[in-house]
Amino acid sequence: MRSTLIPLRKHLREALQRQQDILGYNLAALQFIGRKEEARKTAEFFEEEGLDEEKVKAKIVEGAKKRKRVKA
């Protein structure tokens, strides 16, 4: 019984490793495509407004300012 289980376990581990490698590769590809699409959307957004580079940088800095808490 044990002699048949050992090769089966080895085969199962190899098959699972192949599947894990494929999923990791596909996940990396999807993340790359997502970052690329996000960059394209951002560039498209700023191009639509007709802003030059300095105005875009100013708008990014403006959006990055932290809000202060108001005590009520």
Secondary structure, 3 states (H helix, E strand, C coil): CHHHHHHHHHHHHHHHHHHHHHHHHHHHHHHHHHHHHHHHHHHHHHHHCCCCHHHHHHHHHHHHCCCCCCCC
